[in-house]
């Protein structure tokens, strides 16, 4: 997530794709918490970066919306 947080120019502004990136991390964490599988470091890195990019996109859209009210 920290790596994705510094990638501000790459934040995902498509809300459906941003939600998909967030859901990927949630699914990874949920399946790992339920002991259905063991997560790999590369997968944790990818889902963490995707989560940060998705959350950043939602945050940018929310700030833009609130600024233009």
Secondary structure, DSSP 4 states (H G I P E B T S, - for coil): -HHHHT-GGG----HHHHHHHHHHHHHHHHHHHTTSS---HHHHHHHHHHHHHHHHHHHHHHHHHHHT-
